[in-house]
Amino acid sequence: MLNQEKKKSPRNTAMFLDLLHIAVGILVVICAVLAFLYPDTYRILFPVIFWLAGLLNGVNGWTTLQAGGRDKKKKFSGIVQCVLAAVLFLIGVMSAVSIWR
């Protein structure tokens, strides 16, 4: 009983997600403002915006999959978010390739 396996508290996970959303949200807003005000100078920020969005969707999808348990709707929702994250990462890669050429 003394050596019980510790489980992550839902509060810790929720707090981590909240802090991640705030930090990435601020980064996305700063990148978007700079990219749209000065597109020639900061065009490299367009793929960064897609990658940050993919990061958020990937983390949300992963936590949804982990918290889903046996609930098929939550598992499906997590899988959809992970697929969307992969699509956003690919869009970011295509955007970066088109900008760097």
N, C-alpha and C positions, 0 to 999 in steps of 0.2 A: 504494500500500500504506500510505502514511502517513496518508491521508485516509479510512481505513475508517470505515464507519458504526458507531457504538457501539450495541450492543444492551443492553437491560436485563438485568442479571444475575438469575437466578432467586433468588439469595440476597437481593438487595435487595427484590424483590417479596415474597418470603416474610416478610422482616423487617417490611416495611410492613404486610402483612396481619396479622401477629401483633400489632404495636403498635396497629393499628386495632381488632382484636378485643378487646384488653385495655381500651383506652380506652372503647370503646362499651359493652363489658360492664359496666364499673364505672358508667358513666352509667345504663345500664338498671337495674342493681340499685338504685342510689340513687333513681332515679325511681319504680321499682316499690314500694320500701319506703315512700317518702313518700306515694305515691298510695293505697296500701292502708291505711296507718295513719291518714291524715287525708284521706279522699276528698273532703270538702266544700271544703277549703282548696286542695288540689293536684289537682283534677280535670283541670286543663289538661295534666297530665303523661301522661294516657292516650294522647292522639294522639302525643305525643313518643316514647313507647315504641314505637308502631307505626312511626313514621318512622325511628327508629334501627334497628329490625329490617329495614326495607326498605332502608336504606342498606347494612347489612352484606350482605344478600342480593344487592343490586345490584352491589356491589364484588366479591363472590365470583363472581357470574355473569360479570361482565366479564373478570376475570382468567382464569376457566376458558375463556371464549371465545377470549381472546387466546393462551392456552397450548395450546389444543386442536389447533391445526394442521389436519391433514386427518382427525383422529380424529372420526368422526361421533358416537360416544357422548359424548365430552367436549363437543362443540359442543351436542348436545341437552341435556346436563346444564347447561351455561351458559345456554342459552335458557330452560330451566325455572326456573332461579334468577332470571333477569331478570324473567320473568313473575310469579313469586312476589313479587319486590320491588315490581313495579307494583301488585299486589293489596294488599300491605301498605301502600303509600303511599295507595291509595284508601280502605282501611279507616281509616287515620289521618285523612284528609280528612273522611270521613263522621263519624268520632268527634268531630273538632273542630267541625264544623258543628252536630252535635247538642248539644254542650256549650255553644257560644256562643249558641245560640238561647234 
